[in-house]
């Protein structure tokens, strides 16, 4: 059965033609090269760009002729390969403005990260790779606006939670068809489970290959399986991405050095997951992991229009309070020492607020920021894995927004497999407190299966949560249009993911005006 899946995967990949006029320096002797030549298309995992700056961005690809190979090395021989790259101002590559050579090495799973600089701000570019006589698909990237300039608009979409087994990645394809300028992925890019361990309502429609991801080979294999999906490849190719992880890139609900359940060797597992994540994402060299540490939180500016503060709410957090029991309440939720961000990242974020010159300060992060009461009627219940489990840390972030030059605060969230929109008050238990920010929560790409328009347990607690303005249990993504005067958010929904080809519809749209964080339906 495994061989059959691989055969189908290979047969479905598009072939490519050679690029003329590019010479390839040899890394091996002619005899060795002939014995390890790659005759099949090695660009089966697509291409990607990320972390745009005014003068450039990161380009990514990874060579693999057999993405599902058990050793995680994509069926590539154990030697280095030269990979040429080109950046052009036109899709046909008549005007090439940058080109060069990178080396794909087996110790990095034949992944390639190329940092491009020296480009013009605020413009489109196209890029591609060549190796062993094969040419990759073409990707589109954009540079950020120059500092001190305010562009008229930014088309940005954000996504989260793509469980391969739970459905088809059609939402990625529909996002690509929108041709955004920038894509944020807020975590749970891939899931760690062996097949049929995590089953969607109605059953899984695809299978994970390989064991539960616990070592470098299995994490590499799992990333390759996800990257082989052509809908995901289309979303990567259409625009640069800003990526951050949540829990499933390592282990469900992990917290710093603490796994969900006791296990020996968790730190080795964490280091393997970090290495595989870097190898498979368009990240700058500053994010290259060092053992169990990886610098993922960072700041990306889109001129004076928007500053994106990309957070890491897993690597530095204290363990979840209340025994990590969903719909619970305990005094430990309010412990001033409890933290999602860690002290250093918190200071970094507050310093960013203090120096803000942007029209919109955007937090790209993972778990629900707003207070969400999950118990109807008497009693209280919260999700201790979200900011509700770390209320003092949340209060300090809110105070940082209020006591700084931040003009408009927009919080983007994933994790919960459903769409939400919420007004954020200075103190959540005080209905008279002023609004200080807006939270937009994207549903999952597939996690949870087809979903539904509503859920009874959410309808029951809506009266407990007057600042929640919208909910949908469908799959999809959020599409935004950011201008100096407003942010428009379209909650895109798909009627099903259990079969491919679903249309994307707009379930609801809201506008947030400059200097007014109130969500207004349109």
C-alpha positions in Angstrom: 0.0 0.0 0.0 2.9 2.4 0.8 4.5 1.7 -2.6 1.2 2.4 -4.3 0.8 5.8 -2.6 4.4 6.7 -3.6 3.7 5.7 -7.2 0.6 7.9 -7.4 2.5 10.8 -5.8 5.3 10.6 -8.3 2.9 10.2 -11.3 1.0 13.3 -10.3 4.0 15.7 -10.2 4.4 18.0 -13.2 7.6 17.7 -15.3 9.8 20.7 -16.0 12.1 21.8 -18.8 15.7 22.9 -18.6 17.0 26.4 -18.3 19.4 27.3 -21.1 22.7 29.1 -20.6 23.5 28.1 -17.0 26.7 26.2 -16.2 26.9 23.9 -13.1 30.2 23.5 -11.3 31.0 19.9 -10.3 31.2 18.9 -6.6 32.2 15.3 -7.3 34.4 13.4 -9.7 32.8 12.5 -13.1 32.5 8.8 -12.1 30.8 9.6 -8.8 28.5 12.1 -10.4 27.4 9.6 -13.0 26.7 7.0 -10.4 24.5 9.4 -8.3 22.9 11.5 -11.1 19.3 12.4 -10.4 17.2 11.4 -13.4 13.9 12.0 -11.7 12.5 15.5 -11.0 14.0 16.5 -7.6 11.7 19.5 -7.1 8.7 17.5 -5.9 8.3 19.6 -2.8 7.9 22.9 -4.6 9.4 26.3 -3.9 8.8 29.0 -1.3 9.8 32.5 -0.2 9.6 34.1 3.1 10.5 37.0 5.5 10.4 39.8 3.0 12.5 42.9 3.7 12.7 46.1 1.5 15.7 44.8 -0.3 15.0 41.1 -0.6 13.6 37.9 0.9 14.5 34.2 1.6 14.1 31.6 -1.2 13.6 27.9 -0.3 13.5 24.6 -1.9 14.4 21.0 -1.0 15.5 18.2 -3.3 13.5 14.9 -3.1 12.8 12.3 -5.7 10.9 10.1 -3.2 9.3 12.3 -0.6 8.0 9.5 1.5 11.3 7.7 1.9 11.5 6.2 5.4 14.9 7.7 6.2 13.5 11.2 5.7 16.1 12.1 3.0 13.6 12.1 0.1 15.3 9.3 -1.9 18.4 11.5 -2.6 21.9 10.0 -2.8 24.1 10.9 0.1 26.1 13.6 -1.6 25.8 17.3 -2.2 24.2 18.8 -5.2 24.6 22.2 -6.8 21.4 24.2 -7.1 21.2 27.2 -9.3 18.7 30.0 -8.6 17.4 33.0 -10.5 15.4 36.1 -9.6 13.7 38.1 -12.3 11.4 41.1 -12.7 9.1 39.2 -15.1 7.5 35.8 -15.0 9.2 34.6 -18.2 12.7 35.5 -16.9 13.6 37.8 -19.7 15.1 40.3 -17.1 17.1 38.4 -14.5 18.3 40.7 -11.8 20.0 38.2 -9.4 21.3 34.6 -9.9 23.7 32.3 -8.1 24.5 28.9 -6.9 23.7 27.1 -3.6 24.6 23.7 -2.4 22.0 21.2 -1.2 23.7 18.9 1.4 22.5 15.6 2.8 23.1 16.7 6.4 20.4 19.3 5.8 18.0 16.9 3.9 19.1 18.6 0.7 17.3 21.8 1.6 18.3 25.2 0.3 17.9 28.6 1.9 19.1 31.6 -0.2 19.0 35.1 1.3 18.4 37.6 -1.5 19.3 41.2 -1.1 20.0 44.3 -3.2 16.5 44.4 -4.7 14.1 47.3 -5.1 11.4 47.8 -2.4 7.7 47.4 -3.1 7.8 45.3 -6.1 7.1 41.8 -7.5 9.8 39.3 -8.4 9.8 35.8 -9.8 12.2 33.0 -8.9 13.1 29.5 -9.8 15.8 26.8 -9.2 17.7 24.4 -11.4 19.6 21.2 -10.5 20.7 18.1 -12.3 19.0 19.2 -15.5 15.7 19.8 -13.9 13.9 23.1 -13.3 11.6 23.9 -10.5 8.2 25.6 -10.8 8.2 29.4 -10.7 7.5 31.3 -7.5 6.3 34.8 -7.0 7.8 37.0 -4.2 7.5 40.6 -3.1 9.8 43.0 -1.3 8.5 45.0 1.6 8.1 48.8 1.1 11.0 51.1 2.0 11.2 52.3 5.6 9.5 55.7 6.0 7.0 55.0 3.2 3.3 54.1 3.6 1.9 51.9 0.8 -1.8 52.3 -0.2 -2.6 48.7 0.8 -1.4 45.3 1.7 -3.3 42.1 0.8 -2.5 39.6 3.6 -4.0 36.2 4.3 -3.4 34.1 7.3 -3.9 30.4 8.0 -3.4 27.7 10.6 -3.9 24.0 11.4 -3.6 21.7 8.4 -4.0 18.1 9.4 -3.2 16.1 6.3 -5.5 13.2 7.2 -8.6 15.3 8.0 -9.1 16.7 4.5 -7.9 18.1 1.2 -5.9 21.3 1.3 -8.3 23.1 -1.1 -8.2 26.2 1.2 -4.6 26.7 0.3 -5.5 26.6 -3.4 -8.2 29.1 -2.9 -5.9 31.4 -1.0 -3.4 31.2 -3.8 -6.1 32.2 -6.3 -6.6 35.4 -4.3 -2.9 36.3 -5.0 -2.1 37.9 -1.7 1.0 40.0 -1.1 1.8 38.2 2.1 0.8 35.0 3.9 1.1 34.3 7.6 1.0 30.7 8.9 0.3 30.7 12.6 1.2 27.1 13.4 0.2 23.5 13.3 1.6 23.3 9.8 2.0 19.6 10.1 0.8 17.0 12.7 2.9 14.4 14.5 0.4 11.5 14.8 0.7 8.1 13.1 -2.2 7.3 10.8 -5.7 7.1 12.3 -4.5 8.2 15.8 -6.3 11.6 15.4 -9.5 10.9 13.5 -11.8 13.7 12.2 -15.6 13.4 12.7 -16.8 11.4 9.8 -13.4 9.7 9.4 -10.1 10.5 7.8 -9.8 10.9 4.1 -6.0 10.5 3.8 -3.3 8.7 5.7 -0.1 9.9 7.3 2.9 7.8 6.2 5.4 6.7 8.8 5.4 6.5 12.6 4.6 9.2 15.0 7.2 11.9 14.5 9.8 11.6 17.3 13.1 11.7 15.5 14.8 13.6 12.7 14.0 11.0 10.0 10.3 10.9 10.8 9.9 14.7 11.1 11.7 15.1 7.7 9.4 12.5 6.1 6.3 14.1 7.5 7.2 17.6 6.3 8.0 16.1 2.9 4.6 14.4 2.7 2.8 17.7 3.5 5.0 19.7 1.1 4.2 17.2 -1.7 0.6 18.4 -1.7 0.1 20.5 -4.8 -2.4 22.9 -3.2 0.0 23.7 -0.4 2.7 24.2 -3.1 0.5 26.7 -4.9 0.1 28.7 -1.7 3.8 28.8 -1.1 4.6 29.8 -4.6 2.1 32.7 -4.8 3.6 35.0 -2.1 6.2 35.2 0.7 5.3 33.6 4.0 5.9 34.5 7.6 5.8 31.3 9.6 5.7 30.5 13.3 4.9 27.2 14.9 2.4 26.0 17.5 2.4 22.7 19.2 1.9 19.9 16.6 5.2 20.7 14.8 6.7 19.0 17.9 4.1 17.4 20.2 0.6 18.2 21.3 0.5 21.0 24.0 4.2 20.9 24.7 5.5 23.7 26.9 9.2 24.6 26.8 10.9 21.4 28.0 7.7 19.7 29.1 5.9 17.3 26.8 2.2 16.7 26.9 2.8 13.3 28.6 6.0 12.2 30.3 8.5 10.7 27.9 12.2 10.1 27.9 14.2 11.8 25.3 11.8 14.7 24.8 14.6 17.2 24.4 16.2 15.1 21.6 12.7 15.0 20.0 12.4 18.8 20.3 15.8 19.3 18.7 14.9 17.0 15.8 11.6 18.8 15.3 13.3 22.2 15.3 15.9 21.1 12.7 13.3 19.6 10.4 11.1 22.7 10.8 14.0 25.0 9.7 15.0 22.7 6.9 11.4 22.9 5.5 10.6 26.5 5.9 11.6 29.8 4.2 13.4 31.2 7.2 16.4 33.4 7.5 19.7 32.1 8.8 19.0 33.9 12.1 16.4 31.2 12.8 18.7 28.3 12.3 18.3 26.1 15.4 21.1 25.4 17.9 20.2 22.1 19.6 17.0 22.6 21.5 16.9 26.4 20.9 15.6 28.2 17.8 15.1 32.0 17.4 11.7 32.1 15.8 10.1 35.3 17.2 10.9 38.3 15.0 9.6 41.5 13.6 8.9 42.3 10.0 7.9 45.8 8.8 5.7 46.6 5.8 6.9 50.2 5.5 5.0 52.5 7.9 1.7 50.7 7.2 2.1 47.6 9.4 4.6 46.0 11.7 4.3 42.2 12.2 5.4 40.9 15.6 5.6 37.2 15.0 5.5 35.4 18.4 6.6 32.0 19.7 4.2 30.9 22.5 5.6 27.4 22.9 9.3 27.5 23.4 9.5 29.7 26.5 6.2 29.1 28.2 5.7 27.7 31.7 3.7 24.5 32.0 -0.1 24.9 31.6 -2.0 25.6 34.9 -5.0 23.6 36.1 -3.4 20.4 35.0 -4.0 21.5 31.4 -7.6 20.5 31.8 -9.9 22.1 29.2 -12.8 24.1 30.6 -11.2 24.5 34.0 -10.5 27.3 36.5 -7.8 27.6 39.1 -5.9 30.3 40.9 -2.7 29.3 39.1 -4.1 31.0 36.0 -3.4 34.3 37.6 0.2 33.6 38.8 2.4 36.6 37.8 5.3 34.2 37.2 3.3 32.1 34.7 4.2 33.1 31.1 3.4 32.2 27.5 6.1 34.4 26.0 9.0 34.1 28.5 10.5 37.2 30.0 12.9 38.0 27.2 10.3 37.7 24.4 7.9 39.8 26.5 10.5 42.6 26.9 11.2 42.4 23.1 7.5 42.8 22.3 7.0 45.6 24.7 10.1 47.4 23.4 8.6 47.0 19.9 5.4 48.7 21.1 7.3 51.5 22.7 9.1 52.2 19.4 6.1 51.8 17.2 5.7 54.1 14.2 3.3 51.9 12.2 -0.3 52.5 11.5 -1.1 48.9 12.4 0.8 46.8 14.9 0.0 43.2 14.1 0.7 40.2 16.5 1.0 37.0 14.6 0.6 34.3 17.3 -1.0 31.0 18.1 -3.5 30.7 20.9 -6.7 32.6 21.8 -5.7 36.0 23.4 -9.2 37.1 24.4 -10.9 35.7 27.4 -13.3 33.0 26.4 -15.7 31.7 29.1 -16.4 28.0 28.2 -19.0 27.2 30.9 -22.6 28.3 30.5 -24.4 29.6 33.6 -22.9 29.3 37.1 -19.3 28.4 37.4 -16.4 29.3 35.2 -14.2 27.3 32.7 -11.4 28.3 30.5 -8.7 26.8 28.2 -5.5 26.8 30.2 -3.4 26.3 27.1 -4.4 29.7 25.8 -3.8 33.2 27.2 -6.6 32.5 29.7 -4.1 30.3 31.5 -1.6 33.1 31.7 -3.7 36.2 32.6 -0.9 38.3 34.2 1.2 37.9 31.1 -1.7 38.9 29.0 -2.4 42.0 31.2 1.2 43.1 30.8 0.9 42.8 27.0 -2.4 44.8 27.1 -0.8 47.5 29.3 2.1 47.6 26.9 -0.3 48.4 24.0 -2.1 51.1 26.1 1.0 52.8 27.4 2.8 53.0 24.1 2.6 54.8 20.8 0.7 51.9 19.3 -2.0 53.4 17.2 -3.9 50.3 16.2 -3.4 46.8 17.6 -4.5 43.7 15.6 -4.1 40.3 17.1 -4.1 37.3 14.7 -4.7 33.8 16.1 -5.0 30.2 15.0 -5.1 26.9 17.0 -8.8 26.4 17.7 -10.0 25.1 14.3 -12.8 27.6 13.9 -13.3 31.3 12.9 -13.8 33.9 15.6 -13.7 37.7 15.8 -13.5 39.5 19.1 -13.2 42.9 20.6 -10.4 43.1 23.1 -11.0 45.1 26.3 -8.4 46.6 28.6 -9.7 44.2 31.3 -11.8 41.3 30.0 -14.0 41.0 33.1 -15.0 44.6 33.1 -17.7 45.3 30.4 -17.2 49.0 30.9 -13.5 48.8 30.1 -12.4 50.5 26.9 -11.6 48.5 23.8 -7.8 48.4 23.1 -7.3 45.8 20.3 -9.1 43.5 17.8 -8.6 39.8 17.6 -9.1 37.8 14.4 -9.0 34.0 14.7 -8.6 31.9 11.6 -10.2 28.4 11.4 -8.2 25.4 10.3 -7.2 24.5 6.7 -8.5 20.9 7.4 -8.2 20.0 11.1 -11.6 18.8 12.4 -12.9 17.7 9.0 -15.8 19.3 7.2 -17.1 21.2 10.2 -20.4 23.0 10.5 -21.8 26.5 10.6 -22.1 26.4 14.3 -21.6 24.2 17.4 -24.1 23.7 20.2 -21.6 24.1 23.0 -20.4 27.5 21.5 -24.0 28.7 21.0 -24.6 27.9 24.7 -21.7 30.1 25.9 -22.2 33.1 23.6 -24.1 35.0 26.3 -21.1 34.6 28.6 -18.9 36.2 26.0 -20.4 39.5 24.8 -17.2 40.6 23.1 -17.2 37.6 20.7 -18.6 39.0 17.5 -18.5 36.0 15.1 -18.0 32.3 15.1 -18.0 29.6 12.4 -17.0 26.0 12.6 -16.2 25.7 8.8 -12.7 25.2 7.4 -10.9 28.0 5.5 -8.7 31.0 6.1 -8.9 34.8 6.7 -8.2 37.3 3.9 -7.4 40.8 4.9 -6.9 44.1 3.1 -4.9 46.6 5.2 -4.9 50.3 4.3 -3.9 53.4 6.3 -7.6 54.0 7.0 -8.9 50.5 7.9 -8.5 46.8 7.9 -11.1 44.7 6.2 -11.2 41.0 7.2 -13.1 38.4 5.1 -13.6 35.1 6.9 -13.3 32.6 4.0 -15.1 29.3 4.5 -15.3 26.0 2.5 -18.4 23.9 2.6 -16.3 20.7 2.8 -12.8 19.4 2.8 -13.6 15.6 2.7 -13.3 15.7 -1.1 -11.2 18.1 -3.2 -12.4 21.1 -5.2 -14.6 22.9 -2.8 -15.3 26.6 -3.5 -14.4 29.3 -1.0 -17.1 31.6 0.2 -17.1 34.6 2.5 -18.9 33.7 5.7 -18.6 37.2 7.2 -16.7 40.4 6.7 -15.7 43.0 9.3 -14.0 46.4 9.1 -11.8 47.9 11.8 -11.2 51.6 11.3 -8.1 53.6 12.1 -8.0 54.5 15.9 -11.2 52.5 16.6 -10.8 48.8 17.4 -14.5 48.1 17.2 -15.4 45.3 14.8 -18.0 46.5 12.4 -19.8 44.0 10.1 -20.0 44.8 6.4 
